[in-house]
Amino acid sequence: MDNRETNATWKYHSITKHPGMPPHYMDWENRPIPFKIYKNLDPIKFPKIQTLSKSTALTSLSKSFTDTESEHVPYLSTLGHLLYLCAGITKKVKYPGGDIYFRAAACTGALYHIEIYIVTSDIKGLDAGVYHFSPHDFSLRRLRKGDFRGFLAGATAGDESIETDPFTVVCTSTFWRNSWKYQARAYRHTFWDNGTILANLLAASFAYGIQSKIVLGFIDTVVNKLLGLDTEKEVAVSLIPLGKLRTQVPVNKEEMEEIYYETEALSKTEVDYPSIREIHSASSLTTEKEVSKWSRGGYTHSYPKPKGKTFRLRPDDDKEIDSSSDTLENTILRRGSTRKFGRVPITFIQLSNILYRSTRGIPADFLKSPESTLNDIYLIVNDVEEIPQGSYFYNRGRNVLELLNEGDFRRKATQLGLGQELPGNASVDVFFLADLTNILDEFGNRGYRTAQLEAGIIGGKLYLAAYGLGLGASGRTFFDDDVTRFFSPHAQGKSTMFLVALGKSE
């Protein structure tokens, strides 16, 4: 199916809306294991990092390292620390059904379906090759020996950041691990959960002075083959080049040898959801020409002039925020997903810092500039000092909150959040809505991936910002069309991507 045949996206998006998903009963005896475990590959341990960054969470998440001239090859210990901060195990909690190993970034259902691979040149302590990152024992396992960065350069039609980086992080999604609970809607979660990981990775990269970028324009089959994936079950979804070399790796378009390594079964049986594979296939890029055309695009966003009462955000400057925010490392180690909010206010300064710092841009190939965006941000304010309760639109261009409707919408927030109490008890609910019609016109079906991923990244930044200020956050699901109707006429024609509730955890 062609990427430009966008009926595929509308079909998938429609059949995975709430309400409308079929009844589902989870088989706890068949719960997938949360790790990809290779049976016969030896682990390669990371050396311990010697010096931790002192960068604060809110500074790190709001900036990107922009020195594109100097050569910088991070140490293996630094690479390991970055992987720990975005996908490592940070805590173990015992439950009646067994232990759950929580990780650095939030994930729907704590099912951890995003896997991480590294494609690297020779760096001190690690030979060039293709590696899988194994969080369960914090190690790498080599899948290919040699420098394969040229294949990624070819797959991305010569993306400059890929051609000049010492290594690239490749994120994949293992569908069954998430669809066990969420059925076909798991494809949306692929990008939400990859997004929270990337929010951490981008913040950690800045904290350690490492250039980074998100690349979604690539030939899917080339990257999948490079990693040796069974694409009926696992697929590549994003590339993140890290660091900088003065020399470019030559593009390699040669035929690759197939690889296969035995892994432990995820569960006794697996249920197939064909609609996931269909939308992924429909949003895949198949030729260098298609990638080149896609990558030359880029979404330009304009903001309408506010019609209602506005409240200008009052974020702290860098010096003030550094005095009030915890370090990035401490924030990630403390971060969880709030299970209960107290019905107490947060300050307008806190909300200003969270919103402003989380929306300072994303270095990505699908955005014309780091300040561009695909998603609009709408809010239900339940309890924030200095501003009235009500529904709002965040106008990033003017850095103001525009009041759409004043009133107590706690009960409505509960209803919109699939009848769950958390959105109703939170101080603020942040909704991400996107104009899919325009996005699909620009990017084809792959635009669906970009819109969902961007929402996940900004959502992940909201998590970091909230916890960095001593508050709580929780990503939630929602009744799709009800959210659009609630924020209309302002949100007319937009589709709901994601929801994050913010407040004080109890």
C-alpha positions in Angstrom: 0.0 0.0 0.0 1.3 3.5 -0.9 2.2 6.0 1.8 0.0 8.6 0.0 -3.2 6.5 0.2 -4.3 8.1 3.4 -7.6 6.3 3.7 -5.5 3.7 5.6 -4.8 6.1 8.4 -8.4 7.3 8.7 -9.6 3.7 8.8 -7.1 2.7 11.5 -7.7 5.8 13.5 -11.5 5.3 13.4 -11.5 1.7 14.4 -9.2 2.3 17.4 -11.2 5.1 18.9 -12.9 5.0 22.3 -15.7 4.1 22.5 -15.8 1.5 19.9 -13.0 -0.9 20.8 -14.3 -4.5 21.3 -14.6 -6.0 24.8 -11.3 -7.5 26.0 -10.4 -9.7 28.9 -6.7 -10.0 29.8 -5.2 -13.5 30.2 -2.8 -12.9 33.0 -1.3 -16.3 32.6 -0.3 -15.3 29.1 1.2 -11.8 29.9 4.2 -11.2 27.7 7.7 -11.0 29.3 8.9 -7.3 29.3 12.3 -8.0 27.7 13.7 -9.3 24.5 16.1 -12.0 25.6 18.6 -13.5 23.1 19.4 -17.1 24.1 22.9 -17.5 22.8 24.6 -14.1 22.7 27.1 -13.0 25.3 26.5 -9.7 27.1 28.9 -6.8 26.8 28.9 -4.7 30.0 29.0 -1.0 30.1 31.8 0.7 32.1 30.5 2.9 34.9 30.2 6.6 34.2 32.7 8.6 36.2 31.1 12.0 36.4 27.4 12.8 36.4 25.9 15.9 34.8 24.6 18.5 37.2 22.1 19.8 34.6 18.6 20.3 36.0 15.6 18.6 34.5 13.8 21.7 33.2 16.9 23.1 31.6 17.8 19.8 30.0 14.4 19.1 28.5 14.0 22.6 27.1 17.2 22.8 25.2 19.2 20.9 22.5 22.9 20.8 21.8 23.4 22.8 18.6 27.2 22.7 18.1 27.2 21.1 14.6 30.9 21.9 13.8 33.0 20.3 16.6 33.7 16.6 16.6 32.3 14.8 19.6 32.4 11.0 20.2 30.9 10.2 23.6 32.6 7.5 25.8 31.0 4.1 26.0 30.2 4.8 29.6 28.3 7.9 28.6 26.4 6.0 25.9 25.4 3.4 28.5 24.3 6.2 30.9 22.1 7.8 28.2 20.5 4.4 27.5 19.9 3.9 31.3 18.3 7.4 31.6 15.9 6.7 28.7 15.2 2.9 29.0 17.0 1.5 32.0 15.4 -0.2 35.0 15.0 2.3 37.8 13.0 0.4 40.4 11.4 -3.0 41.1 8.0 -3.3 42.8 6.5 -6.5 44.1 2.9 -7.2 43.3 0.7 -10.3 44.0 1.0 -11.3 40.4 4.8 -10.9 40.4 7.5 -8.3 40.2 7.3 -5.3 37.8 10.6 -3.7 36.7 9.8 0.0 36.1 11.9 1.9 33.7 13.2 5.4 33.2 10.4 6.5 30.9 6.7 6.1 31.2 5.0 3.3 29.2 1.4 2.4 28.7 0.5 -0.5 31.1 4.2 -0.8 32.1 4.4 -3.3 29.2 7.7 -1.9 27.7 7.3 -2.8 24.1 10.0 -0.4 22.8 13.3 -2.1 22.1 16.6 -0.2 21.6 19.5 -1.1 19.2 22.8 0.7 18.5 24.5 1.0 15.1 28.0 2.2 15.9 31.4 3.0 14.5 34.6 1.9 16.4 34.6 3.8 19.7 36.9 3.3 22.6 35.9 0.0 24.3 33.4 -1.1 21.6 34.0 -2.4 18.1 31.9 -1.2 15.2 28.7 -3.2 14.8 25.0 -3.5 15.4 24.0 -4.2 19.0 20.8 -4.8 21.0 20.5 -3.0 24.4 19.3 -5.4 27.1 17.8 -3.5 30.1 17.4 -6.7 32.2 21.1 -7.0 32.7 22.2 -3.6 31.4 24.4 -4.8 28.6 24.8 -4.9 24.8 24.6 -8.0 22.6 26.3 -7.9 19.2 24.2 -8.8 16.2 26.5 -7.7 13.4 30.3 -7.1 13.4 31.6 -4.1 11.3 30.6 -0.6 10.5 27.0 -0.6 9.1 26.3 3.1 9.5 26.4 3.4 5.7 23.3 1.3 5.4 21.5 3.8 7.6 22.8 6.6 5.5 21.4 4.9 2.5 18.1 4.2 4.2 17.7 7.8 5.1 18.7 9.1 1.6 21.9 10.6 3.0 20.6 12.3 6.1 23.6 14.4 7.2 23.2 13.7 10.9 23.2 10.0 10.2 26.2 10.3 7.8 28.4 12.1 10.4 27.4 10.5 13.7 29.5 7.9 15.6 26.5 5.9 16.5 22.7 5.8 16.0 20.1 4.6 18.4 17.3 2.7 16.6 14.0 2.2 18.4 11.6 -0.6 17.6 8.2 -1.7 18.8 7.2 -5.3 19.6 3.5 -5.2 18.9 2.2 -8.2 21.0 3.8 -6.9 24.2 1.4 -4.0 24.2 -1.6 -5.4 22.2 -1.9 -8.1 24.9 -3.7 -5.5 26.9 -4.6 -2.7 24.4 -5.5 -4.7 21.3 -5.2 -2.8 18.0 -4.9 0.6 19.8 -1.3 -0.6 20.6 0.0 1.0 17.4 -0.9 4.4 18.8 1.0 3.5 22.0 4.0 2.6 19.9 4.6 6.3 19.4 3.4 7.5 22.7 5.8 5.2 24.5 8.7 5.8 22.0 8.0 9.5 22.6 8.5 9.4 26.3 11.8 7.5 25.8 13.0 10.1 23.3 12.0 12.9 25.7 14.4 11.4 28.2 17.1 10.7 25.6 17.0 14.3 24.2 17.2 15.8 27.7 20.1 13.5 28.6 21.9 14.2 25.4 21.8 18.0 26.2 22.9 17.4 29.8 26.0 15.6 28.5 26.7 18.0 25.6 25.8 15.5 22.8 24.2 16.5 19.5 21.0 14.6 18.8 18.2 14.5 16.3 15.1 12.4 15.6 14.9 10.9 12.1 11.6 9.3 10.9 12.4 9.4 7.2 13.9 6.0 6.3 13.3 3.0 4.2 11.7 0.6 6.6 12.8 -2.7 5.1 16.5 -1.7 5.1 16.5 -0.8 8.8 14.4 -3.8 9.8 16.7 -6.2 7.9 19.8 -4.5 9.4 18.5 -5.4 12.9 17.3 -8.9 11.9 13.7 -8.3 12.9 10.7 -10.5 12.3 8.6 -7.8 10.9 5.3 -9.6 11.6 6.1 -8.9 15.3 8.6 -6.2 15.6 9.5 -3.1 13.5 11.8 -0.1 13.5 10.0 3.2 14.3 12.7 5.9 14.9 16.4 6.7 14.4 18.3 9.0 16.7 21.9 9.9 15.6 24.1 10.9 18.5 27.4 12.8 18.5 29.4 14.2 15.6 32.3 13.1 13.4 34.2 15.3 11.0 34.1 12.6 8.3 31.1 11.3 6.5 30.4 7.6 6.3 29.9 6.5 2.6 26.4 5.5 1.7 26.1 1.7 1.4 23.3 0.3 -0.8 24.7 -3.3 -1.1 22.6 -6.3 -0.4 22.8 -7.2 3.3 23.2 -10.7 4.7 20.2 -12.0 6.6 20.7 -12.6 10.3 18.7 -14.6 12.8 19.2 -15.2 16.5 16.9 -17.2 18.7 15.1 -15.3 21.5 12.8 -16.4 24.3 9.1 -16.5 23.6 7.2 -13.5 24.8 4.3 -15.7 26.1 2.7 -19.1 25.5 0.5 -17.7 22.6 0.2 -14.5 20.7 -2.9 -12.8 19.2 -2.5 -11.1 15.9 -4.1 -7.8 15.2 -3.9 -7.3 11.4 -4.9 -3.7 11.5 -1.6 -2.9 13.3 0.4 -4.5 10.5 -1.8 -2.8 7.8 -1.3 0.7 9.1 2.4 0.2 9.6 2.8 -1.1 6.1 0.7 1.7 4.7 2.9 4.3 6.5 6.2 2.7 5.4 8.6 4.3 2.9 10.0 1.9 0.3 12.4 3.8 -1.9 15.2 6.4 -1.6 13.2 8.8 -3.8 10.2 8.5 -1.5 12.4 9.2 1.5 14.1 12.2 -0.2 10.7 13.7 -1.0 9.3 13.0 2.5 12.4 14.5 4.2 12.3 17.7 2.1 8.9 18.4 3.6 8.3 19.8 7.0 5.2 21.1 8.7 4.6 24.9 9.3 2.2 25.8 12.0 0.4 29.1 12.4 -1.6 30.2 15.4 -4.9 32.1 15.1 -5.3 35.5 16.8 -6.9 34.9 20.3 -10.5 35.8 20.5 -11.0 35.2 24.2 -9.4 36.4 27.4 -5.7 35.5 27.6 -3.2 34.9 30.4 0.5 35.3 29.5 2.7 32.5 30.9 5.3 33.7 33.4 8.1 31.0 33.3 11.2 31.4 35.3 14.5 32.3 33.6 17.3 29.7 33.5 18.9 30.8 36.7 15.6 30.8 38.6 14.6 27.4 37.1 17.9 25.9 38.1 17.4 26.9 41.7 13.9 25.3 41.8 14.3 22.2 39.7 15.9 18.9 40.7 18.7 17.4 38.6 17.8 15.4 35.5 19.2 12.2 37.0 17.3 12.6 40.3 14.1 13.5 38.4 14.2 10.4 36.2 14.9 8.1 39.2 12.0 9.6 41.1 9.6 9.7 38.1 6.6 7.4 38.1 3.0 7.7 36.9 0.8 9.2 39.5 -1.9 6.9 40.7 -3.8 9.5 42.8 -3.9 13.3 42.7 -4.8 15.5 45.6 -7.4 18.1 44.9 -5.1 20.9 45.6 -3.9 23.8 43.4 -0.6 24.2 41.7 0.8 27.7 41.1 0.5 29.5 37.8 4.3 29.8 37.8 4.6 26.0 38.0 2.2 25.6 35.1 4.0 28.2 33.2 7.4 26.5 33.7 6.0 23.1 32.7 4.3 24.3 29.6 7.0 26.6 28.4 9.9 24.3 29.0 8.2 21.3 27.5 7.4 23.1 24.2 10.8 24.7 23.3 11.1 22.5 20.2 12.2 19.1 19.0 15.2 18.5 16.7 13.5 16.3 14.1 13.5 15.7 10.4 9.7 16.2 10.2 9.8 19.7 11.6 11.0 22.6 9.5 12.6 24.1 12.6 12.9 23.0 16.2 10.2 25.6 17.1 7.6 24.0 14.7 4.9 21.6 16.0 2.3 19.2 14.7 0.1 19.2 17.8 -2.0 21.9 19.4 -2.3 21.9 23.2 -5.6 22.3 24.9 -6.1 22.3 28.7 -8.8 21.7 31.3 -7.7 23.8 34.3 -9.3 22.4 37.5 -7.2 24.2 40.1 -4.4 26.6 39.3 -3.7 29.7 41.3 -4.3 33.1 39.6 -6.4 31.8 36.7 -10.1 30.7 36.6 -11.2 27.1 36.1 -12.1 26.3 32.5 -11.0 25.1 29.2 -8.0 26.7 27.5 -5.9 26.8 24.3 -2.1 27.2 24.6 -1.1 29.7 21.9 2.7 28.9 21.7 3.2 31.7 19.2 2.2 34.3 21.7 3.0 32.3 24.8 -0.5 32.8 26.2 -3.3 30.7 27.5 -6.6 31.6 25.8 -9.7 31.0 27.9 -12.2 29.2 25.7 -14.9 28.5 28.4 -14.9 29.3 32.0 -16.3 26.8 34.5 -15.8 23.8 36.7 -15.1 20.8 34.4 -13.8 18.2 36.8 -16.7 15.8 36.0 -16.2 16.4 32.3 -12.5 15.7 32.6 -13.3 12.4 34.3 -15.7 11.5 31.5 -13.3 12.5 28.8 -10.5 10.5 30.4 -12.4 7.2 29.9 -14.4 7.7 33.1 -11.2 7.5 35.2 -10.9 9.7 38.3 -7.3 10.9 37.7 -8.1 13.6 35.1 -11.0 14.8 37.3 -8.8 15.1 40.4 -5.7 16.5 38.6 -4.9 20.2 38.8 -4.6 20.4 35.0 -5.3 18.1 32.1 -3.2 18.6 28.9 -4.7 17.3 25.7 -2.8 17.1 22.4 -4.9 17.6 19.2 -3.6 17.5 15.6 -5.0 18.6 12.3 -4.6 15.2 10.7 -6.0 16.3 7.3 -3.2 18.8 6.8 -0.6 16.5 8.3 -1.5 13.6 6.0 -1.5 16.0 3.0 2.1 16.9 3.9 3.5 13.5 4.9 1.1 10.8 3.8 0.3 8.0 6.2 3.7 8.4 7.8 2.3 11.7 9.2 0.2 9.7 11.6 3.4 8.3 13.1 4.9 11.8 13.4 1.8 13.3 15.1 1.6 10.5 17.6 5.3 10.6 18.3 5.5 14.3 18.8 2.6 14.1 21.3 4.5 11.4 23.1 7.7 13.4 23.2 6.1 16.5 24.6 4.1 14.3 26.9 7.3 12.8 28.2 8.7 16.3 28.7 5.6 17.2 30.7 6.4 14.2 32.9 10.0 15.4 33.5 9.0 19.0 34.1 6.3 18.0 36.6 8.5 15.6 38.6 11.5 18.1 38.3 9.3 20.6 40.2 8.1 18.0 42.8 4.7 17.5 41.2 3.2 14.4 39.5 2.0 13.4 36.1 0.1 10.6 34.4 -0.5 9.8 30.8 -4.1 8.7 30.1 -6.3 7.5 27.3 -9.6 9.2 26.3 -12.8 9.2 24.4 -11.5 10.6 21.1 -14.4 12.5 19.5 -15.7 13.7 22.8 -12.5 15.5 23.4 -12.7 17.3 20.1 -16.3 18.2 20.6 -15.6 19.6 24.1 -12.9 22.0 22.8 -14.9 23.0 19.7 -15.5 25.2 17.8 -11.8 26.0 18.4 -10.7 22.4 17.9 -13.2 21.6 15.1 -11.7 19.1 12.6 -8.8 18.1 14.9 -8.0 14.6 16.2 -7.0 13.7 19.7 -3.5 12.3 20.1 -2.7 12.1 23.8 -3.6 13.3 27.3 -1.4 14.0 30.3 -2.8 14.9 33.7 -0.7 17.1 36.1 -1.0 17.9 39.7 0.2 17.0 43.2 0.6 13.3 43.9 -0.9 11.9 47.1 
